[in-house]
Amino acid sequence: MSTEYVIVVTGSIVSEYYPELKRILISVQKRSAPYVIEGMFAEFGEVADGLFSALLDDHLGLFFSLIEVSETNGDFRWGWEGYGYAESFLQDVLQLFDLFGLQNLKGEVYGDEEIYRCIVTADSIDCEYVER
């Protein structure tokens, strides 16, 4: 039996690209076609398009299972719920959002028994498993 995961990404909305990313994620939430979303990422150049294409290749179902796009007090919270390789999905999403200059990026994956937690630092994405 597969595990359904809840994936949450949080951060600060200070990036100049935040409004564009929010617009893209709202399009995902409205179930726009993958090629439409890919075209939106392509507008940001080859690196962003390549990262997003790789994300879709590995995690199409999870990426389009977006259930939450919210803001509070200058921070955002985006959430997904679905099946797949949630840990690698989280790392790929954080890498993509880091490319867009989002600040204070953190993420968590909630599964059956453990929480997989990641934080983006200046040099890397540091992740660990934490027991509930």
C-alpha positions in Angstrom: 0.0 0.0 0.0 1.4 3.4 -0.9 1.8 6.3 1.5 0.0 9.5 0.9 2.2 12.5 1.7 1.6 16.1 2.7 4.4 18.4 1.6 4.7 21.9 2.8 7.0 24.6 1.6 7.3 28.0 3.5 9.4 31.1 3.0 9.4 34.8 2.8 7.7 36.7 0.0 10.5 39.3 -0.4 11.8 38.0 -3.8 11.0 40.1 -6.8 9.9 36.9 -8.5 7.4 35.9 -5.8 4.4 37.3 -7.6 5.2 35.4 -10.8 5.7 32.1 -8.9 2.5 32.7 -7.0 0.7 33.3 -10.3 2.1 30.0 -11.7 1.1 28.1 -8.6 -2.4 29.4 -8.7 -2.5 28.2 -12.3 -1.4 24.8 -11.1 -4.1 24.9 -8.4 -6.7 25.7 -11.1 -5.5 22.6 -13.0 -4.0 24.3 -16.0 -2.3 21.9 -18.4 1.3 20.9 -17.7 2.5 22.4 -21.0 0.9 25.8 -20.0 2.8 25.7 -16.7 6.0 24.7 -18.4 5.6 27.6 -20.8 5.3 29.9 -17.8 8.5 28.6 -16.3 10.2 28.9 -19.7 9.7 32.6 -19.6 12.4 32.7 -16.9 15.1 31.2 -19.0 16.8 28.0 -19.8 18.0 27.1 -16.2 14.5 27.5 -14.7 12.9 25.7 -17.6 15.4 22.8 -17.3 14.8 22.5 -13.5 11.0 22.6 -14.0 11.1 20.1 -16.8 13.2 17.7 -14.7 10.7 18.2 -11.8 7.8 17.3 -14.1 9.6 14.3 -15.5 10.0 12.8 -12.0 7.1 14.3 -10.1 4.3 15.3 -12.4 1.5 13.9 -10.2 2.8 15.4 -7.0 3.4 18.8 -8.5 -0.1 19.0 -9.8 -1.6 17.9 -6.4 -1.2 21.4 -5.0 -3.8 22.1 -2.4 -2.7 25.3 -0.7 -1.3 28.7 -1.8 -1.5 31.1 1.1 0.2 34.2 2.7 0.4 35.5 6.2 2.5 38.3 7.7 5.0 38.5 4.8 5.5 34.7 4.5 4.0 32.1 2.2 2.9 28.6 2.6 2.4 26.2 -0.3 1.2 22.7 0.2 0.8 19.5 -1.8 -0.9 16.2 -0.9 -0.4 13.1 -3.0 1.6 10.0 -3.7 5.1 9.7 -5.0 8.7 10.2 -4.0 8.0 13.0 -1.7 11.5 13.5 -0.3 13.1 14.0 -3.7 10.1 16.1 -4.8 10.7 18.5 -1.8 14.4 18.9 -2.6 13.6 19.5 -6.3 10.9 22.1 -5.5 13.2 23.9 -3.0 16.0 24.0 -5.5 13.7 25.5 -8.1 12.3 28.1 -5.7 15.8 29.0 -4.5 16.8 29.7 -8.1 14.0 32.4 -8.0 15.5 34.0 -5.0 12.9 33.0 -2.4 14.2 33.6 1.1 13.9 31.6 4.3 12.9 28.5 2.4 12.0 25.5 4.4 10.0 22.3 3.7 8.5 19.3 5.4 7.1 16.0 4.2 4.6 14.3 6.4 4.3 10.5 5.9 3.3 7.6 8.0 5.9 7.7 10.8 8.5 10.4 10.2 8.8 14.0 9.1 11.4 14.8 6.5 12.5 18.3 7.1 14.7 20.5 4.8 16.1 24.0 5.0 17.8 25.9 2.3 21.1 27.5 3.3 23.5 29.7 1.4 25.4 26.6 0.1 23.0 23.7 0.1 19.7 22.1 1.0 20.1 20.4 4.4 17.6 17.6 5.2 16.9 15.2 8.0 14.3 12.8 9.2 12.6 13.6 12.5 10.4 11.3 14.4 6.8 12.4 15.2 
